[in-house]
Amino acid sequence: MKKARVQRDCTEQQGLKKISAYMKSSHYLSTPIFSKLAQWSNK
Protein backbone atom coordinates (compact mmCIF):
# COMPACT_ATOMS: atom_id res chain seq x y z
CA MET A 1 0.00 0.00 0.00
CA LYS A 2 2.76 2.44 0.95
CA LYS A 3 4.72 1.54 -2.18
CA ALA A 4 1.75 2.39 -4.39
CA ARG A 5 1.37 5.78 -2.70
CA VAL A 6 5.06 6.59 -3.09
CA GLN A 7 4.91 5.56 -6.74
CA ARG A 8 1.82 7.75 -7.30
CA ASP A 9 3.50 10.71 -5.61
CA CYS A 10 6.58 10.31 -7.82
CA THR A 11 4.39 10.19 -10.92
CA GLU A 12 2.58 13.37 -9.84
CA GLN A 13 5.89 15.15 -9.21
CA GLN A 14 7.15 14.18 -12.67
CA GLY A 15 3.92 15.47 -14.18
CA LEU A 16 4.29 18.79 -12.36
CA LYS A 17 7.87 19.12 -13.61
CA LYS A 18 6.71 18.55 -17.19
CA ILE A 19 3.92 21.11 -16.82
CA SER A 20 6.33 23.62 -15.30
CA ALA A 21 8.82 23.10 -18.12
CA TYR A 22 6.06 23.56 -20.71
CA MET A 23 4.84 26.77 -19.08
CA LYS A 24 8.38 28.18 -19.21
CA SER A 25 8.85 27.23 -22.87
CA SER A 26 8.15 29.42 -25.87
CA HIS A 27 5.30 27.09 -26.92
CA TYR A 28 3.13 28.09 -23.94
CA LEU A 29 0.35 30.59 -24.69
CA SER A 30 -0.73 32.49 -21.60
CA THR A 31 -3.92 33.86 -23.16
CA PRO A 32 -7.00 31.73 -23.88
CA ILE A 33 -7.53 30.77 -27.51
CA PHE A 34 -10.99 29.21 -27.68
CA SER A 35 -13.24 30.75 -25.04
CA LYS A 36 -15.37 33.79 -24.32
CA LEU A 37 -12.27 35.47 -22.86
CA ALA A 38 -10.21 35.02 -26.03
CA GLN A 39 -9.11 38.17 -27.82
CA TRP A 40 -7.64 38.86 -31.23
CA SER A 41 -4.69 40.72 -29.73
CA ASN A 42 -2.05 39.23 -27.44
CA LYS A 43 -2.67 41.57 -24.48
TIVO-2410 file (N, C-alpha, C; in nm, 3 decimals):
# residues 43
REC num residu      c1      c2      c3 atome chaine
REC   1      M   0.083  -0.120   0.000     N      A
REC   1      M   0.000   0.000   0.000    CA      A
REC   1      M   0.087   0.125   0.000     C      A
REC   2      K   0.188   0.127   0.087     N      A
REC   2      K   0.276   0.244   0.095    CA      A
REC   2      K   0.355   0.261  -0.035     C      A
REC   3      K   0.395   0.149  -0.094     N      A
REC   3      K   0.472   0.154  -0.218    CA      A
REC   3      K   0.390   0.217  -0.330     C      A
REC   4      A   0.262   0.183  -0.336     N      A
REC   4      A   0.175   0.239  -0.439    CA      A
REC   4      A   0.160   0.390  -0.421     C      A
REC   5      R   0.151   0.434  -0.296     N      A
REC   5      R   0.137   0.578  -0.270    CA      A
REC   5      R   0.264   0.652  -0.308     C      A
REC   6      V   0.378   0.596  -0.275     N      A
REC   6      V   0.506   0.659  -0.309    CA      A
REC   6      V   0.520   0.666  -0.460     C      A
REC   7      Q   0.482   0.559  -0.529     N      A
REC   7      Q   0.491   0.556  -0.674    CA      A
REC   7      Q   0.398   0.661  -0.736     C      A
REC   8      R   0.277   0.675  -0.681     N      A
REC   8      R   0.182   0.775  -0.730    CA      A
REC   8      R   0.236   0.916  -0.708     C      A
REC   9      D   0.294   0.940  -0.591     N      A
REC   9      D   0.350   1.071  -0.561    CA      A
REC   9      D   0.464   1.106  -0.655     C      A
REC  10      C   0.548   1.008  -0.688     N      A
REC  10      C   0.658   1.031  -0.782    CA      A
REC  10      C   0.604   1.064  -0.920     C      A
REC  11      T   0.500   0.994  -0.962     N      A
REC  11      T   0.439   1.019  -1.092    CA      A
REC  11      T   0.380   1.160  -1.097     C      A
REC  12      E   0.315   1.202  -0.989     N      A
REC  12      E   0.258   1.337  -0.984    CA      A
REC  12      E   0.367   1.442  -0.989     C      A
REC  13      Q   0.478   1.420  -0.920     N      A
REC  13      Q   0.589   1.515  -0.921    CA      A
REC  13      Q   0.648   1.527  -1.061     C      A
REC  14      Q   0.661   1.415  -1.131     N      A
REC  14      Q   0.715   1.418  -1.267    CA      A
REC  14      Q   0.621   1.495  -1.358     C      A
REC  15      G   0.491   1.475  -1.339     N      A
REC  15      G   0.392   1.547  -1.418    CA      A
REC  15      G   0.400   1.697  -1.394     C      A
REC  16      L   0.418   1.737  -1.268     N      A
REC  16      L   0.429   1.879  -1.236    CA      A
REC  16      L   0.555   1.939  -1.297     C      A
REC  17      K   0.663   1.863  -1.300     N      A
REC  17      K   0.787   1.912  -1.361    CA      A
REC  17      K   0.768   1.932  -1.510     C      A
REC  18      K   0.696   1.841  -1.576     N      A
REC  18      K   0.671   1.855  -1.719    CA      A
REC  18      K   0.583   1.976  -1.747     C      A
REC  19      I   0.481   1.996  -1.665     N      A
REC  19      I   0.392   2.111  -1.682    CA      A
REC  19      I   0.470   2.241  -1.661     C      A
REC  20      S   0.552   2.244  -1.558     N      A
REC  20      S   0.633   2.362  -1.530    CA      A
REC  20      S   0.727   2.393  -1.645     C      A
REC  21      A   0.791   2.290  -1.699     N      A
REC  21      A   0.882   2.310  -1.812    CA      A
REC  21      A   0.807   2.363  -1.934     C      A
REC  22      Y   0.688   2.310  -1.958     N      A
REC  22      Y   0.606   2.356  -2.071    CA      A
REC  22      Y   0.567   2.503  -2.054     C      A
REC  23      M   0.527   2.540  -1.933     N      A
REC  23      M   0.484   2.677  -1.908    CA      A
REC  23      M   0.599   2.777  -1.922     C      A
REC  24      K   0.721   2.732  -1.905     N      A
REC  24      K   0.838   2.818  -1.921    CA      A
REC  24      K   0.889   2.821  -2.065     C      A
REC  25      S   0.838   2.732  -2.148     N      A
REC  25      S   0.885   2.723  -2.287    CA      A
REC  25      S   0.819   2.830  -2.374     C      A
REC  26      S   0.871   2.845  -2.494     N      A
REC  26      S   0.815   2.942  -2.587    CA      A
REC  26      S   0.685   2.892  -2.651     C      A
REC  27      H   0.652   2.766  -2.634     N      A
REC  27      H   0.530   2.709  -2.692    CA      A
REC  27      H   0.405   2.741  -2.609     C      A
REC  28      Y   0.424   2.782  -2.484     N      A
REC  28      Y   0.313   2.809  -2.394    CA      A
REC  28      Y   0.244   2.941  -2.431     C      A
REC  29      L   0.114   2.939  -2.443     N      A
REC  29      L   0.035   3.059  -2.469    CA      A
REC  29      L  -0.040   3.095  -2.342     C      A
REC  30      S  -0.013   3.212  -2.287     N      A
REC  30      S  -0.073   3.249  -2.160    CA      A
REC  30      S  -0.216   3.301  -2.174     C      A
REC  31      T  -0.256   3.336  -2.296     N      A
REC  31      T  -0.392   3.386  -2.316    CA      A
REC  31      T  -0.481   3.275  -2.370     C      A
REC  32      P  -0.609   3.276  -2.337     N      A
REC  32      P  -0.700   3.173  -2.388    CA      A
REC  32      P  -0.719   3.186  -2.539     C      A
REC  33      I  -0.736   3.075  -2.606     N      A
REC  33      I  -0.753   3.077  -2.751    CA      A
REC  33      I  -0.899   3.057  -2.789     C      A
REC  34      F  -0.961   2.955  -2.732     N      A
REC  34      F  -1.099   2.921  -2.768    CA      A
REC  34      F  -1.189   2.933  -2.646     C      A
REC  35      S  -1.229   3.054  -2.613     N      A
REC  35      S  -1.324   3.075  -2.504    CA      A
REC  35      S  -1.385   3.214  -2.518     C      A
REC  36      K  -1.476   3.246  -2.430     N      A
REC  36      K  -1.537   3.379  -2.432    CA      A
REC  36      K  -1.437   3.487  -2.396     C      A
REC  37      L  -1.328   3.450  -2.326     N      A
REC  37      L  -1.227   3.547  -2.286    CA      A
REC  37      L  -1.121   3.570  -2.393     C      A
REC  38      A  -1.123   3.491  -2.499     N      A
REC  38      A  -1.021   3.502  -2.603    CA      A
REC  38      A  -1.032   3.637  -2.674     C      A
REC  39      Q  -0.917   3.690  -2.711     N      A
REC  39      Q  -0.911   3.817  -2.782    CA      A
REC  39      Q  -0.830   3.799  -2.909     C      A
REC  40      W  -0.843   3.893  -3.000     N      A
REC  40      W  -0.764   3.886  -3.123    CA      A
REC  40      W  -0.623   3.938  -3.100     C      A
REC  41      S  -0.603   4.021  -3.001     N      A
REC  41      S  -0.469   4.072  -2.973    CA      A
REC  41      S  -0.407   3.992  -2.860     C      A
REC  42      N  -0.277   3.999  -2.847     N      A
REC  42      N  -0.205   3.923  -2.744    CA      A
REC  42      N  -0.177   4.014  -2.625     C      A
REC  43      K  -0.282   4.066  -2.562     N      A
REC  43      K  -0.267   4.157  -2.448    CA      A
REC  43      K  -0.299   4.087  -2.320     C      A
***
